């Protein structure tokens, strides 16, 4: 009997008792095993060009669909040529209008016009363009803007800052802090998005000014055309910029070789800077921007001229020039974009949302290891040219359209 008991005890000591997983471990298991359903690519129209992708997944990636129920609501249709949108700390939305005014939107109610500046080129693609809320807005009331500044020498992309009054009725202390020289007489391709980096400095995008005369400037270092620029909040170049210590260059340059960037966004996880870029006929791009890199325009492109002729030598790649992470052909004319930094709709978390002008939809991109692995089209049935997009404090997306609408997209 004693021998049997000893044997039983020895056997039981060799048996490993599996511990119950903790709540956090269960959460991790669920996240790892959640399957994403993929569908055929959302783009079904033929491409404008015969270029083939440089790598698999560079275009026409698999489609995805949001499983969470959400609604698309028109909050207002009374805006006049809106261009930029951002969210104040209290949840009020601030929207620029190209004529030189801003509007505040609270609970769907649009404020009266608040004048910002009148010294702007409003024709073509000009106007009062982007708006960005300062991180210390609660104490400073500061808003940053981009605009097409008008002078007797022509126009250019400029960055300004101003103060919104405590009663939110007026703007004061308007000051231009940076000008992307040289001036030019045209009225297109101002680029004109701004975002903060993680140290409170500004990234600014510019365009090539849409002229065969100015197009080569995107490859030159002595000007601010076709660039991403890195400046502090008073407009000075950062000493970490790649050409800061060089002579006869634009010290504000961060990257070169851009056509017309209307979308900038910071990845909330990695801190990486992403940019979308309007191509010519075909060849809209999404790029992950790195210090000192050359993104190719107008030497390489996945598009063609509007006439159907090649851009330059008609090549899509060249040593020393960056490939886009993703491209669209036909174009969607990408504009404002943002990473979804809320957990209200879990499956959207850290996804990239891009406003589409010609595409007339919001593109949702699922990105993994710096590659696009899924694409969805949202609000496509609205038939609107979506200009810019932001995330509200309620976890909803808010987007503006060229026709003057503001939408709420969320739970």
Secondary structure, 3 states (H helix, E strand, C coil): CHHHHHHHHHHHHHCCCCCCCCHHHHHHHHHHHCCCCCECCCCCCCCCCCCCCCCCCCCCCCECCCCCCCEEEEEECCCCCEEEEEECCCCCEEEEECCCEEEEEECCEECCCEECCCCECCCCCCCEEEEEECCCHHHHCEEEEEEEEEECCEEEEEEEEEEECCCCCCEEEEEEEEECCCCECCCCCCCCCEEECCCCCEEEECECCCCCCCHHHHHCCCCCCCEEEEECCCCCECCCCCCCCCCCCCCCEEEECCCECCEEEECCCCCCEEEEECCCECCEEEEEECCCCECCCCCECCCECCCCCCCCCCECCCCCCCCCCEEECCCCCEEEEEECCCCCCHHHCCCEEEEECCCCCEEEEEEECCEEEEEEEECHHHCCCEEEEEECCCCCEEEEECCCCEEEEEC
